Amino acid sequence: MPEIATILLAAGLGTRFGSEPKMLALFDGRPLVRHAAEAALAARPRPVVVVLGAHAVAVRAALAGLDLIVVENPDFRAGLSTSLRAGLAALPQSCEAAVVVLGDMPRIGEAHIDRLADAFAGSSKAVAAVVPVQDGRRGNPVLLNLRRLAPDIARLTGDRGAGPLLKDRSDILEIPGDAATALDIDTPDALTAAGGA
């Protein structure tokens, strides 16, 4: 099995969510970010690195007791790209790939993460990424092959993740997604519609 880690991105301001920290919004009685962290820890890839920024103290408290490597991104206001880079910088050099999990996707479970890792392990390793696809649309989480993408990720700027890097590549392995891989919570209305608090 190749060495695969998980990076949980939980640093954003969540401005579309309103004045309350989105990562702390309750879903099935637990904060969104805790759902994501528990799913990551239930899956096989290790280590699990969580990147904090906005509301770092409160988010860290919501993750208390979990076996996570916590990294704070002081540049979180400059966008998602800085958090992705901060997470990658915290990984051991030996990591071949990383599953990138978003903290606002409460329906993601360990099976989603393990499916990405298994697909990568069973591939030729020539793939740049493994991405779930539901109804013709790419979703999350995604697995990034660090051996192929690290230099490109290092050049990312602004509020963008790896999506733009993957857009026109022919070396992406697409696997079946589901409703969970398409659901992220950006607004209080989206939380309510998904069955949250």
VEXFI-37245 format. One line per 5 residues: number of its first residue (from 1); their letters; for each residue x, y, z of C-alpha. Coordinates in Angstrom, 1 decimal. Example, Ala and Ser with C-alpha at 12.3 -4.5 7.8 and 13.67 -1.06 7.14 Angstrom:
1) AS) 12.3/-4.5/7.8  13.7/-1.1/7.1
This chain:
1) MPEIA) 0.0/0.0/0.0  1.5/3.4/-0.9  1.9/5.9/1.9  -1.2/8.1/1.8  -2.2/10.8/4.3
6) TILLA) -5.3/12.9/4.8  -5.5/16.6/4.9  -8.7/18.1/6.5  -9.2/21.7/5.4  -11.0/23.7/8.1
11) AGLGT) -9.4/27.1/8.0  -11.8/29.2/6.0  -13.9/32.2/7.1  -17.1/30.7/5.8  -18.4/34.2/4.9
16) RFGSE) -21.5/32.9/3.1  -22.6/31.1/6.2  -23.0/34.3/8.2  -21.6/35.5/11.5  -21.4/32.1/13.2
21) PKMLA) -18.4/29.9/12.4  -19.5/27.4/9.8  -17.2/24.6/11.0  -19.0/24.7/14.4  -22.5/24.5/13.0
26) LFDGR) -24.3/21.4/14.3  -25.2/18.5/12.1  -26.7/15.5/13.8  -25.7/17.0/17.1  -22.0/17.4/16.3
31) PLVRH) -20.0/20.3/14.7  -19.5/19.9/10.9  -15.8/19.8/11.3  -16.0/17.0/13.9  -18.0/14.8/11.4
36) AAEAA) -15.2/15.3/8.8  -12.4/14.6/11.3  -14.1/11.5/12.7  -14.6/10.1/9.1  -10.9/10.8/8.3
41) LAARP) -9.7/9.0/11.5  -12.0/6.0/10.8  -10.4/5.6/7.4  -7.0/4.0/6.8  -4.8/6.9/5.4
46) RPVVV) -2.4/8.3/8.0  -1.4/10.8/9.3  -4.5/13.0/9.4  -3.6/16.7/9.3  -6.2/19.3/10.0
51) VLGAH) -5.5/22.9/8.9  -7.0/25.6/11.0  -7.2/29.4/10.5  -10.4/31.4/11.1  -11.9/30.6/14.5
56) AVAVR) -8.9/28.3/15.2  -9.3/28.3/19.0  -13.0/27.3/18.8  -12.4/24.7/16.0  -9.5/23.2/17.9
61) AALAG) -11.8/22.8/20.9  -14.5/21.1/18.8  -11.8/18.6/17.8  -10.6/17.9/21.3  -9.6/14.3/22.0
66) LDLIV) -9.1/13.3/18.4  -5.7/12.0/17.2  -5.0/14.7/14.7  -1.9/16.7/13.7  -3.1/20.3/14.0
71) VENPD) -1.6/23.0/11.8  -2.5/26.6/11.9  -2.4/28.6/8.6  -1.6/32.2/9.4  -2.4/33.2/5.8
76) FRAGL) -5.9/31.7/5.7  -7.4/35.0/4.6  -5.4/34.7/1.3  -7.6/31.7/0.4  -7.9/28.0/0.2
81) STSLR) -4.6/27.5/-1.7  -2.7/28.6/1.4  -4.4/26.0/3.5  -3.7/23.3/1.0  -0.1/24.2/1.0
86) AGLAA) 0.1/24.4/4.8  -1.4/20.9/5.0  1.0/19.5/2.5  4.0/21.1/4.3  3.0/19.2/7.5
91) LPQSC) 3.2/15.7/5.8  6.1/13.4/6.0  8.3/13.5/2.8  7.6/9.8/2.3  3.9/10.5/1.6
96) EAAVV) 3.1/9.6/-2.0  -0.5/11.0/-2.0  -3.0/12.9/0.2  -6.7/12.7/0.4  -8.0/16.2/0.8
101) VLGDM) -11.2/16.3/2.9  -13.3/19.5/3.3  -14.5/20.3/6.8  -18.0/21.3/5.5  -19.0/17.9/4.0
106) PRIGE) -20.8/16.1/6.8  -22.0/13.1/4.8  -18.5/12.0/3.9  -17.6/8.7/5.7  -14.6/6.5/6.0
111) AHIDR) -15.7/4.5/3.0  -15.4/7.5/0.7  -11.8/8.1/1.8  -10.8/4.5/1.7  -12.3/4.1/-1.8
116) LADAF) -10.0/6.9/-3.1  -7.0/5.3/-1.4  -7.8/1.9/-2.8  -8.3/3.2/-6.3  -4.9/4.9/-6.2
121) AGSSK) -3.2/1.8/-4.7  -4.7/-0.2/-7.6  -3.7/2.3/-10.3  -0.4/2.5/-12.1  0.5/5.5/-10.0
126) AVAAV) 0.7/7.4/-13.2  -2.6/9.2/-12.3  -2.4/12.7/-11.0  -5.5/12.4/-8.9  -8.5/10.2/-8.0
131) VPVQD) -11.8/12.1/-8.1  -15.4/11.1/-7.3  -17.9/11.9/-10.0  -21.7/12.1/-9.5  -24.0/12.9/-12.4
136) GRRGN) -21.1/14.1/-14.6  -19.8/16.5/-11.9  -16.6/16.1/-9.9  -16.9/16.2/-6.1  -14.9/15.8/-3.0
141) PVLLN) -12.9/14.5/-1.3  -10.1/14.0/-3.8  -6.8/12.2/-3.7  -3.8/14.1/-5.0  -0.7/12.3/-6.2
146) LRRLA) 2.0/14.4/-4.6  4.8/13.0/-6.7  3.0/14.5/-9.8  1.3/17.5/-8.4  3.4/19.0/-5.6
151) PDIAR) 5.2/21.6/-7.8  1.9/22.8/-9.3  0.2/23.0/-5.9  3.1/25.1/-4.6  2.3/27.7/-7.3
156) LTGDR) -1.4/27.9/-6.5  -2.7/31.2/-5.2  -5.9/32.7/-4.0  -9.1/31.0/-3.0  -8.6/27.9/-5.1
161) GAGPL) -7.9/24.3/-4.3  -6.5/21.8/-6.7  -9.6/21.9/-9.0  -8.1/24.2/-11.5  -4.9/22.0/-11.7
166) LKDRS) -7.0/19.0/-12.5  -9.5/20.6/-14.9  -7.8/19.7/-18.3  -5.6/16.9/-17.3  -5.9/13.5/-19.0
171) DILEI) -4.3/11.6/-16.1  -7.3/11.8/-13.7  -8.8/8.6/-12.4  -12.6/9.2/-12.0  -14.5/6.9/-9.7
176) PGDAA) -18.2/6.8/-8.9  -19.3/9.4/-6.4  -22.6/9.7/-4.6  -24.8/12.3/-3.0  -22.3/12.8/-0.1
181) TALDI) -19.5/13.7/-2.4  -21.6/16.4/-3.9  -22.9/17.9/-0.7  -21.0/20.7/1.0  -22.6/23.2/3.4
186) DTPDA) -22.0/26.9/2.5  -25.1/28.6/3.9  -27.5/28.1/6.9  -30.2/27.2/4.4  -28.0/24.4/2.9
191) LTAAG) -27.4/23.1/6.4  -31.1/23.0/7.1  -31.9/21.4/3.7  -29.3/18.7/4.5  -31.0/17.9/7.8
196) GA) -28.7/19.9/10.1  -29.5/22.2/13.0
